[in-house]
Amino acid sequence: MASREAIVQGQLFDLPAGYPAIVAGVSWVYGVLLTFADPAILVELDELEDYDPSRPAAENDYQRQEVAVFDLQHQSIGHAWTYVMSLEQVQRSNGTLLPHGKWSSC
C-alpha cells in the first residue's frame, strides 16, 4: 500500500458519530490517497463503509464514486474511489460543515 496527501472537490462535514462525510461540491477537501496493489481490496473497504452495491442506494449511508484526485498544488494525479454521502443524509445526521475542507478526529 502507498499513501500520499491529496485533494478532491466536494464539501466536508464532521458528523456527531465521530467521522467525516464528503458530499458533492466545488470546494477543496484534503485527505490521503491510498493506493493498493490488489483491486479486490474494494470488497473489504465496502464492508468497512457498510456499502453494498447490490442494495438500493437509499439503504447505503454512502455511495462509492470515482472522483478526480489532485496533488496539493492542484495538479491532476488521476481518479480514485471515494465514499460520498448525500447532503440530505448529512443534514439528517446533524453534520457540521468544515469550510476549510480538513477533518481531524482530535
C-alpha positions as CSV (number, residue, x, y, z in Angstrom):
1,M,0.0,0.0,0.0
2,A,1.2,3.5,-0.8
3,S,-0.2,6.8,0.5
4,R,0.1,10.5,-0.3
5,E,-1.7,13.7,0.6
6,A,-4.2,14.7,-2.0
7,I,-7.3,16.8,-2.5
8,V,-10.7,16.3,-4.2
9,Q,-13.6,18.6,-4.9
10,G,-16.6,18.4,-2.6
11,Q,-17.8,19.6,0.8
12,L,-16.6,18.1,4.0
13,F,-18.7,17.6,7.1
14,D,-18.0,16.5,10.7
15,L,-20.7,14.0,11.8
16,P,-21.6,13.7,15.5
17,A,-20.9,9.9,15.2
18,G,-17.2,10.9,15.1
19,Y,-16.3,10.6,11.5
20,P,-16.3,12.8,8.4
21,A,-18.6,12.7,5.3
22,I,-17.9,14.2,1.9
23,V,-20.7,15.4,-0.3
24,A,-20.6,16.7,-3.9
25,G,-19.4,20.3,-4.2
26,V,-16.7,22.6,-5.6
27,S,-14.6,23.3,-2.5
28,W,-11.3,21.5,-1.9
29,V,-11.3,18.6,0.6
30,Y,-8.0,17.4,1.9
31,G,-7.2,13.8,2.6
32,V,-4.9,10.9,1.9
33,L,-4.9,8.9,-1.3
34,L,-4.3,5.2,-0.6
35,T,-3.1,3.0,-3.5
36,F,-3.4,-0.8,-3.2
37,A,-1.8,-3.4,-5.4
38,D,-4.9,-5.7,-5.4
39,P,-8.2,-4.1,-6.5
40,A,-10.0,-6.8,-4.6
41,I,-9.4,-4.6,-1.5
42,L,-12.6,-2.7,-2.6
43,V,-14.6,-5.6,-1.2
44,E,-13.1,-5.1,2.3
45,L,-13.4,-1.3,2.0
46,D,-17.1,-1.6,1.1
47,E,-17.6,-3.8,4.1
48,L,-15.8,-1.2,6.3
49,E,-18.1,1.5,5.0
50,D,-21.2,-0.7,5.1
51,Y,-21.6,-0.2,1.4
52,D,-23.3,-2.9,-0.7
53,P,-23.6,-2.1,-4.4
54,S,-26.4,-4.6,-4.8
55,R,-28.6,-2.8,-2.2
56,P,-30.9,0.1,-3.2
57,A,-29.0,3.3,-2.9
58,A,-31.2,4.6,-0.1
59,E,-30.1,1.7,2.1
60,N,-26.4,2.7,2.0
61,D,-25.1,5.5,4.0
62,Y,-22.6,6.2,1.3
63,Q,-22.3,5.7,-2.5
64,R,-18.9,4.6,-3.8
65,Q,-18.0,7.1,-6.6
66,E,-14.9,7.6,-8.8
67,V,-13.6,11.1,-8.4
68,A,-10.8,13.2,-9.8
69,V,-7.8,13.5,-7.5
70,F,-5.3,16.3,-7.3
71,D,-2.0,16.8,-5.5
72,L,-1.7,19.8,-3.1
73,Q,-0.6,22.0,-6.0
74,H,-3.9,21.3,-7.7
75,Q,-2.3,19.1,-10.4
76,S,-4.3,16.1,-11.6
77,I,-3.0,12.8,-10.3
78,G,-5.8,10.6,-11.7
79,H,-9.0,9.2,-10.3
80,A,-9.9,7.2,-7.2
81,W,-12.8,5.7,-5.4
82,T,-14.4,7.5,-2.5
83,Y,-17.5,7.1,-0.4
84,V,-19.8,10.1,-0.9
85,M,-22.8,10.8,1.3
86,S,-25.8,12.8,0.2
87,L,-26.4,16.3,1.6
88,E,-29.8,15.1,2.9
89,Q,-28.1,12.3,4.8
90,V,-25.6,14.7,6.3
91,Q,-28.4,17.0,7.4
92,R,-30.3,14.2,9.0
93,S,-27.2,13.3,10.8
94,N,-26.7,16.9,12.0
95,G,-23.3,17.2,10.3
96,T,-21.3,20.4,10.7
97,L,-19.7,21.9,7.6
98,L,-15.9,22.1,7.7
99,P,-15.4,25.1,5.3
100,H,-11.6,24.6,5.1
101,G,-12.0,21.0,3.9
102,K,-9.9,19.5,6.7
103,W,-11.1,17.0,9.3
104,S,-9.4,15.8,12.4
105,S,-10.6,13.2,15.0
106,C,-8.6,15.1,17.7
